[in-house]
Amino acid sequence: MAAIDFHALGQVIWVSLVAGVGVSVLFSLVIFGADKAGDARREGQEGQALAYGALAAVAMVVFSVAVVLGVIVMLRKG
């Protein structure tokens, strides 16, 4: 019977929860920012549209980096 490393198991659980929630929140910010930017642009509020567009762009970059890092980590383990 194999020994179970509960510390490593706990670490896997909390890291996966943080990563899953974090990536979901980042993509939600992409959608939110893009939607609000479109609304602001239609209403003629260019400054607000720019701010929401920047939020969407930054969130998309961070989301993309997180996905690429996740894939790199998965490919290196094994």
Secondary structure, 3 states (H helix, E strand, C coil): CCCCCHHHHHHHHHHHHHHHHHHHHHHHHHHHHHHHHHHHHHCCCHHHHHHHHHHHHHHHHHHHHHHHHHHHHHHHCC
